[in-house]
Amino acid sequence: MTKRNAIVERPVENRILFIRGHKVLLDSDLAELYGVSVKRLNEQVKRNAERFPDDFMFRLTLAEFEALRSQIATSKTTRAQLRAGS
């Protein structure tokens, strides 16, 4: 096991959510797995949009965000950080 893998507290399987009938990872979880900031991850996706499928990323609706936030009682993330990438 590498040092980087030892830092991950939750397995990937525990980070997968079902939203709109799709398995997704939040950008905050994906950024943590890659060891980058959420801002940097989203910046790179935006700059390299042609490298990603059209359905790679979508924004949560306010209702989806509120439902997700209520499920994660200890969450201190902002709405800007809760974008899902499938």
Buried (B, 14 or more C-beta within 10 A) or exposed (E): EEEEEEEEEEEEEEBEBEBEEEEBBBBBBBBBBEEBEBEEBBEBBEEEEEEEEEEEBBEBEEEBBEEBBEEEEEBEBEEEBBBBBB
